[in-house]
């Protein structure tokens, strides 16, 4: 039995978006509601052009050459259209599969999968997915020694079947952050601390949280921050989305 598997979509989304679902939008076949279909129809007619040599590939046309908008439109629209396509792709592919994963969680082009049907059938399922669309190809990374990195989360399968999660850092990670002596506004420097702590509380389970907080303290001190400048208390949202420590804050030396 394969506990956890990752399926990153091997599709380039820079400069072009694989959205054959544009045809489905024109036909009104996507289950997105009448209003959304009408909006997307108008959008695709005015903004998108289909590449002459790549069937199913839609390019975002530039509004005006050299304009400020021209360089940013593609970056803003491509992920949205890719996500629309992937939702439709997932719905049709998983519904028609002979065997399905017990868990399928996707974030952009990475998918976390729990497959309960055995190793051989797992590879058959991968082949099945790669046969569904000529422009979408999946690669697969399986767990090793009960561990699988997914984005910045390291997932570990326990003996009782539960999942342990902690922060994942690539082997090449150096723990180099914005140095305390750099000529940046103090708010920007403190945001480095806040971001690392917030990620720790969001991702880590109780068993790995304290280890991660100690790692943050050590890393920031190596980047020039003294003990009084390092805050590891949990942050709570302020009215306008800002973050600040709870009232019982404490620092670590």
Phi, psi and omega per residue, in radians:
X1 nan 2.305 3.101
X2 -1.626 2.102 -3.063
X3 -1.318 -0.962 -3.107
X4 -2.423 2.462 -3.134
X5 -2.451 2.585 3.106
X6 -1.968 2.423 -3.139
X7 -2.214 1.447 3.075
X8 -1.265 2.388 3.107
X9 -1.328 2.168 -3.130
X10 -1.591 1.268 -3.110
X11 -2.418 2.319 -3.130
X12 -1.419 2.250 -3.125
X13 -2.096 0.269 3.086
X14 -1.678 2.054 3.115
X15 1.525 -0.321 3.134
X16 -2.663 2.656 -3.135
X17 -2.230 2.347 3.129
X18 -1.456 1.660 -3.078
X19 -2.314 1.253 3.003
X20 -1.187 -0.229 3.114
X21 -1.196 -0.174 3.043
X22 -0.997 -0.652 3.098
X23 -1.147 -0.673 3.124
X24 -1.180 -0.593 3.077
X25 -1.108 -0.758 -3.136
X26 -1.086 -0.591 3.136
X27 -1.478 -0.184 -3.122
X28 1.303 0.463 -3.069
X29 -1.540 -0.298 3.127
X30 -1.323 2.399 -3.139
X31 -1.423 1.206 -3.085
X32 -2.071 0.023 -3.111
X33 1.623 2.573 -3.061
X34 -1.073 -0.767 -3.080
X35 -1.103 -0.791 -3.130
X36 -1.114 -0.684 3.118
X37 -1.076 -0.751 -3.136
X38 -1.124 -0.722 3.131
X39 -1.108 -0.778 -3.123
X40 -1.196 -0.570 3.081
X41 -1.083 -0.833 3.124
X42 -1.114 -0.671 -3.129
X43 -1.133 -0.821 -3.092
X44 -1.172 -0.558 3.125
X45 -1.206 -0.588 -3.015
X46 -1.674 -0.537 -2.972
X47 -1.920 -0.549 -2.994
X48 -1.788 2.561 3.028
X49 -2.273 2.475 -3.117
X50 -1.499 2.301 3.131
X51 -1.085 2.386 -3.054
X52 -1.194 -0.473 -3.052
X53 -1.923 -0.170 -3.082
X54 -2.056 1.688 -3.128
X55 -1.121 2.281 3.128
X56 1.530 -0.063 3.121
X57 -1.760 2.234 -3.107
X58 -1.999 2.239 3.109
X59 -1.794 2.557 3.076
X60 -1.532 2.053 -3.124
X61 -1.347 2.542 -3.127
X62 -1.382 2.309 -3.138
X63 -1.045 -0.889 3.107
X64 -2.543 2.265 -3.117
X65 -1.045 2.291 3.104
X66 1.447 -0.066 -3.121
X67 -1.373 2.842 -3.140
X68 -1.149 -0.603 -3.106
X69 -1.232 -0.575 -3.011
X70 -1.022 -0.687 -3.085
X71 -1.345 -0.222 -3.025
X72 -1.923 -0.344 -3.057
X73 -1.034 -0.797 -3.088
X74 -1.081 -0.727 -3.131
X75 -1.141 -0.592 -3.095
X76 -1.360 -0.638 -2.995
X77 -1.555 -0.619 -3.032
X78 -0.967 -0.862 -3.138
X79 -1.071 -0.610 -3.138
X80 -1.134 -0.840 -3.125
X81 -1.178 -0.660 3.103
X82 -1.096 -0.676 3.137
X83 -1.182 -0.680 3.079
X84 -1.051 -0.775 3.140
X85 -1.119 -0.782 -3.078
X86 -1.137 -0.591 3.089
X87 -1.116 -0.738 3.121
X88 -1.217 -0.671 3.123
X89 -1.084 -0.785 3.141
X90 -1.106 -0.784 -3.093
X91 -1.048 -0.848 -3.089
X92 -1.242 -0.691 -3.071
X93 -1.249 -0.760 -3.098
X94 -1.255 -0.586 -3.132
X95 -1.193 -0.550 -3.084
X96 -1.673 -0.014 3.141
X97 -1.305 2.483 3.112
X98 -1.150 -0.739 3.089
X99 -2.173 2.465 -3.068
X100 -2.136 2.646 3.038
X101 -1.188 2.657 3.100
X102 -1.360 -0.297 3.098
X103 -2.563 2.294 3.114
X104 -2.411 1.866 -3.118
X105 -2.153 2.096 -3.089
X106 -2.003 2.428 2.943
X107 -2.211 1.896 -3.091
X108 0.991 -1.786 -3.096
X109 -2.046 0.383 3.053
X110 -2.170 2.364 -3.071
X111 -2.246 2.307 3.079
X112 -1.733 2.191 -3.006
X113 -2.265 2.388 2.946
X114 -1.889 2.087 -3.052
X115 -2.004 1.993 -3.054
X116 -1.739 0.208 -2.966
X117 -1.889 0.196 3.064
X118 1.726 2.802 -3.028
X119 -1.144 -0.815 -3.088
X120 -1.086 -0.776 -3.131
X121 -1.227 -0.405 3.080
X122 -1.115 -0.771 3.133
X123 -1.190 -0.584 3.061
X124 -1.140 -0.661 3.114
X125 -1.151 -0.675 3.085
X126 -1.099 -0.756 3.093
X127 -1.089 -0.704 3.112
X128 -1.042 -0.796 3.139
X129 -1.071 -0.709 -3.092
X130 -1.299 -0.113 3.083
X131 -1.686 -0.053 -3.025
X132 -1.433 -0.462 -3.127
X133 -2.666 2.342 -3.051
X134 -1.157 -0.417 -3.076
X135 -1.760 -0.067 -3.123
X136 -2.009 2.037 3.116
X137 -2.195 2.356 -3.125
X138 -1.781 2.541 2.900
X139 -1.999 2.886 -3.027
X140 -2.351 2.399 3.005
X141 -2.194 2.151 -3.114
X142 -1.760 2.882 3.127
X143 -1.166 2.568 3.046
X144 -2.201 2.174 -3.089
X145 0.964 0.642 3.097
X146 1.354 0.209 -3.101
X147 -2.176 2.532 3.113
X148 -2.591 2.112 3.043
X149 -1.373 2.340 3.085
X150 -2.348 1.930 -2.998
X151 0.998 -2.156 3.113
X152 -1.829 0.458 3.111
X153 -2.000 2.283 3.014
X154 -1.743 2.003 -3.080
X155 -1.781 2.238 -3.134
X156 -2.104 2.258 3.125
X157 -1.551 2.079 3.126
X158 -1.384 2.898 -3.112
X159 -1.122 -0.500 3.138
X160 -1.498 0.110 3.100
X161 1.596 -0.162 3.096
X162 -1.348 2.865 -3.084
X163 -1.969 2.263 3.074
X164 -1.753 2.396 -3.099
X165 -2.302 2.412 -3.140
X166 -2.544 3.085 3.140
X167 -1.268 2.376 3.073
X168 -1.888 2.284 3.037
X169 -2.161 2.374 3.120
X170 -1.136 2.696 -3.133
X171 -0.992 -0.507 -3.114
X172 -1.466 -0.026 -3.127
X173 -1.124 2.377 -3.040
X174 -1.969 -0.039 -3.090
X175 1.044 0.523 3.055
X176 -1.601 2.121 3.122
X177 -2.191 3.134 3.115
X178 -1.001 2.104 -3.041
X179 -1.269 2.578 -3.099
X180 -1.106 -0.470 -3.096
X181 -1.550 0.022 3.141
X182 -1.222 2.715 -3.093
X183 -1.519 1.123 3.068
X184 -2.093 2.771 3.116
X185 -1.082 2.475 3.134
X186 -0.952 -0.561 3.129
X187 -1.128 -0.611 3.120
X188 -1.212 -0.713 3.118
X189 -1.126 -0.761 3.141
X190 -1.169 -0.433 3.123
X191 -1.176 -0.462 3.070
X192 -1.081 -0.829 3.097
X193 -1.050 -0.847 -3.084
X194 -1.075 -0.742 -3.097
X195 -1.122 -0.746 -3.139
X196 -1.157 -0.720 -3.135
X197 -1.196 -0.750 3.129
X198 -1.071 -0.709 3.103
X199 -1.116 -0.697 -3.141
X200 -1.074 -0.819 -3.136
X201 -1.203 -0.487 -3.131
X202 -1.337 -0.702 -2.987
X203 -1.683 -0.764 -2.980
X204 -1.267 2.513 2.964
X205 -1.528 2.973 -3.057
X206 -0.964 -0.545 -3.094
X207 -1.235 -0.445 -3.070
X208 -1.940 -0.095 -3.045
X209 -1.111 -0.889 -3.076
X210 -1.104 -0.645 3.091
X211 -1.099 -0.713 3.134
X212 -1.193 -0.712 3.118
X213 -1.107 -0.678 3.090
X214 -1.158 -0.636 3.085
X215 -1.100 -0.686 3.108
X216 -1.120 -0.773 3.130
X217 -1.030 -0.869 -3.119
X218 -1.087 -0.745 -3.104
X219 -1.138 -0.781 -3.120
X220 -1.193 -0.636 3.089
X221 -1.135 -0.594 3.064
X222 -1.215 -0.344 3.093
X223 -1.710 0.352 2.978
X224 1.655 0.005 -3.128
X225 -1.515 2.354 3.103
X226 -1.516 3.035 -3.026
X227 -1.046 -0.629 -3.110
X228 -1.242 -0.345 -3.120
X229 -1.584 -0.145 -3.108
X230 -1.761 2.108 -3.119
X231 -2.027 2.247 -3.124
X232 -2.121 0.194 3.081
X233 -1.278 2.703 3.141
X234 -1.169 2.447 -3.114
X235 -1.709 2.565 3.107
X236 -2.188 2.624 -3.080
X237 -1.226 2.459 2.988
X238 -1.629 2.976 -3.047
X239 -0.902 -0.673 -3.068
X240 -1.779 0.459 3.068
X241 1.506 -0.012 3.088
X242 -1.328 2.864 -3.110
X243 -2.093 2.538 3.072
X244 -2.614 2.708 -3.099
X245 -1.184 2.739 3.035
X246 -1.128 2.893 -3.061
X247 -1.096 -0.500 -3.131
X248 -1.642 0.858 -3.084
X249 -1.240 2.748 3.086
X250 -2.684 2.616 3.099
X251 -1.895 2.856 -3.116
X252 -2.031 2.436 3.087
X253 -1.793 nan nan
